[in-house]
Amino acid sequence: MQGGFIFLRDYKRAALALMGLSVIALYGAAIAYPVDRPERADRDWTALPQVAPEADLVRAEKLDDSMVAVSSVAELRQTLAAIAFELKPVRWGNARVPRLFVKSLPDDFDSRMVVEQRKKAFIRTMLPLILKANEEVRDERRRLIALEEQISSGREISETSQAWLEDLADKYRTAPNDFSSLLRRVDTVSPTLALAQAIEESGWGRSRFARHGNALYGQRAWSKGAGFVPDARAEGEKFEVRAFDTLLDSVRSYVVNLNRHHAYDDYRAARATMRAEETELDGEALAATLINYSERREAYVETLTGLIRSNRLDQFETVQLSSEPVAVEDIQVASR
């Protein structure tokens, strides 16, 4: 790999947390299928061909977003400073997140840094990527809803739309005509939870998998050469930690995994309940449903909860990306 570039009331929170505990009790003795175990690198969904939307479909405007490459922590800081990206106004809801998408973490991200500086740099790097991946899923969901309405009204859809629908169903592992299952799966993830898991899985971006393979969520692959062999891999194991071309590809893959793998049915059920109640996603409550994500199970959930609370990650749940693209060329010149 190259080394360079959205509040629950208290009683609702308690109910959802109890749901998570029920999941733990029900599956505690079951064999875990963590997201990074069954996932295979046999098809790159991040490279799924884009299908032009029909004129009558509601679809978000696709902005011309560019990746920014940084070669060092110093350059990353200069780049963030060049667009005046600070977390405090974003946390308070006074500013949107700039469309700055860093291609890869700099190789020296594991170097000695003041703890708070590392945290701010990592969150400012990750947050735009998570919101961008959510933006893409929201776009898919809008088109899916439009197609469902078109079909339910008795109108035929074009061959292009049918092909898109079949590809989408294949991507999310369900039937093209099963709109109920598709709508439960084609949905955004909690930025709070996505941040917490990226922090835990990558050690705040310090792991060699994150720095050298853009691997933020510890996903595994069984194809030889698809990633990195962990130093602590048990004898007889053949998995590798899957590598990605960019950090965004890693986030996209993580989103697809949570949205389609059977191990996360309870996660999707909890999210659907929140949607039905028209409440914001609760990252902490959703974390309680992810005991199958790690072999550490309950301990893993406790770690995520601790990260969310200690770093006030819930303050990023409803933040939004800026509607204006970043002038990459200007940033790179200013950061020199």
N, C-alpha and C positions, 0 to 999 in steps of 0.2 A: 504494500500500500504506500501511497505517497504521504509524506509527513506534513506537506504544506497545507490548506483551507477546508380558562370561562367557573341567603344563609339559612341554612336550615334552622328552624326553631329548635330549641333544646330537646323537645319531646320527639321531634322527627329524627334528630341526630341520634338520640338514644335508641329509637326503634331500629334505625338502620345499622347501628353498631351491634344491636342484639341479633340482627339478621346475620351479621358477619360471624358472631360467636356460634350461632346455630350451624353455620356452614362448617366451622372448625370441628364442632362436635360430631357432625354427620360424616365428614370425610377424614377425620383425624387418623383413622387406621387404614385408610385406602392408600393405594399406590399413587404417588404424585406424578403428574405429567407436566412438569414446569415448562413455561414458554420456551425456554432455551433447549429443551430436550427433544420434543417431536419435530421442531421446525427444521425444514430441509432447505438447502440452497439450490433446489432443482428448478426454480423459476423465479426470475427477478420481477416482482410485482411493481417495483418502483419504475420499471421500464415499460409498463403496460402501455400500448399505443393509445394516444389520445384520439377520441372520436369527436368530430365536429358536432355540436349540438344543433337540433332542429330549431327553426325560428320561433316556434311556439313554446319552447321549453324555457323555464326560468333558470338562469344560470349566472353565477357570479362572474363579474368581469375578471379575466385573467391578467394579472399585472406582469410586467416584464421584470422578473426578479433575477438578480445576479448573485453569484457566490463571491465571497471575498476571501482571498487567501492571505494568511498571516504566517510569517516564518518564525516568530518569537513572541514571548509573553509581552515584551516591550512594545512590539508592533501591534499586538492585539489591544493593549491599553490605549495606545495612540489612536487606533481606529475607533474605539468606543468613545474616546474623548472628542474626536473630530465631529461626531454627530450628536454630542452632548447627551449620550444615553446614560441616564442615571436611574436607579431603581426606586428611590424614595418617591418621586412624583408619580411613578407608575403604580406603586403600592397604594398611594392615596387616591388613585383614580383621576389624577390631574394631567396625565400624559398617556399617549399610546406608545406601544412598543415599535421602534423603528424596524423597517424591513431589511435588517442587516443579517445576512445568512453566512456565517463563517463555514468555510468548506471543511476544515480540519483543525483540531487543536494543535497548537505549536508543540514541537517535540520537547521543548523545555518546560512544559506545563507542570512537570513533576519537580521542578526546581524549588528551592526554599523560597517561600513567600509568606507574608503576614496572612494569618488565617482569614481575616475578613476580606482582604484583597482577593484572595483565591476564590472565596465564596461569591463575591460580587462579579468577578470576571467569568466564573463558570455559569452563574445564573443568567447574566447578560448574554452569554453565548448561546445557552440552551433555550431560553424563553422564546426568541423569535422562531427558532426551528420547530418547537412544539406547536406554536400558534399557526405556523405555515402548514404543517402536516394536518392540523385540525381544519384549516381553511380548505384544503383539498378534499377532505372527507365531507365537509359541509357542502361543498360543490357537488360531490357525488350524490349526497342525500337529496339535495334540491332537485336534481335531474330525475332521481329515482321516484320521488313523490309526484313529479309532473307526469312521468310515464304511467304510474299507477292510476292517477286521475284520468289520464287519456284512455287507458284500457278499460277502466271501470265504467266510463261513459259510453263504451261501445265503439270508440274510434280505433282504427287500426294504427299501428306504429310502423315506421319505415324499417327497412332491412338494416339500415345503419343503426337505428336505435335498438333493434332486436339483438344485433351483434354486440352492442355495448352492454346491454342488459345481461346477456349470457356471459360475457367476460367478467362483469361485476359479480355475478353469482358464483362463477368459478373462483374468483379471487377471494370471496368471503365464504366459500364452501357451503352453498345452499342452492336450492332450485331457482331458476330464473322467474318462475311464476309464484314463488313463495314470498310475497311482499311483506308479510308479517315478520318472517325470519330475517329478511334483508334489512328492514327498517330497524330491527333491534341491533343488527350488527353494523350497519353503515351509519355510524354516529361518532361524534367527537369524543376524545378522552379528556379526563380531568387534568388541566395543566398542573394543578397542585400535586397530584399523584405522579404524573410523568416526570416532574422535576425531582421529586423524592426518590423515585426509582433510578433515575439517571445518576443522582448523587451517590446512592448506595452502590450501584453496580459498577460505577467507574471510579469510586473513591475521589469524588470531586474532580474528575478528569485526570487523575494522576496515573491510572493504570496504563500499562503498555498497550493493552487491547484498544483503549480509547484513543491514545496518542498515535499509535501506529496503524490501527485498523478501523478507526472511527466507530468502534464497537462500544456503544454506551449502555446497553441493556443486557449484556451477558448471554446473548442468544447463541445457541450451539448449531453446528452443522456436522453432518456425517460424511460429507464428500471430502476426500483427502485434498488438502491444499486450499480449502475454502476459507481458511482463517489461520488462527494461531493455536498451537498445542499448549495447554496450560501446564505450568511447571508442576502443579500438584495433581495432575490427572492420575487417577487410580490405574493400577496395572490391569490390562485387559480392555480398558475403555478406548474407544476410537474416535470420540467426538473432538471437534475443534471449536474454538470460539470464533464465530462467524465474523468476517471482516466486511466492510462496506466501502464504497467509493467515496462517500461523503458522510458527514454527520447527519445531514437531512435524510439520507437513505436509511440510516440506522433508526431514526425516529419514525419514519414511515413504516418500516418493518415492525417495530414495536407496536404501533397503533393497529396494524392489521392483525397481529397476533392476539392482542386483547379482544379484538372485535370478532374473531372467528374460531379460536381454539375451544374445544369442548371443556377444557379445564377451567375456563373462565365464564361458564354459563351463569354462575351466581353474580359475578361482577356485572354482566350485562343485564341481569334481572334487577339488580339494585339500581343500576343507572336508569332502566326503563321506568322504575317506580318513581324516581326523582323527576323524570321527564313528565310522567302522567300527572304528578302533583304540581308541575310547573315551578319547581324549585331549582336552585342552582345545584350543580354537581358538588357533592361533598367528598373531597379527596380522601379525608381521613376515614370516613365510613366505607368508601369503596376499597380502601387498602385492606380492610378487614376481610374482604372476600378473596384475597390473593394468596392464600396459604399454599396454593399449588405452584406459585411462581418460583419458589426456591425450596431446596431440600431442607432449609432451616425452618420452613413452615411458620408456626406461631411466632417464633423469635424474629423471623424476617418481617412479619407484619408489625411487631412491636418496634422494630428499628425504623420502619417507614413512618409510623405514627410519631416517633420521637423526632425524626428529621422535620416533619411537617410542623410540629409544634415549636421546636427550638429555633427554626429558621423562618417562622411565620409564612410558610409557603402558601397557605390558604389565601393570603392577600393577593395572590396572582391568579386566582380562579377565574375572574371575569375580565381580566385585562384583554385588550384588543390590539391587533396589528394596525399600524398606521395605514391609511389608504394611499399614501404617497410613496412611491419607490425611492430608494436611496440612490443618490448619484455616486456609484462606486468609484468612478474615475476621480471625482473630487475628493473622496475620502482618502484614497490611496496617495494622492498628491499631498493632502494635508497631514497625513500621518508620517510622511518621510522626514 
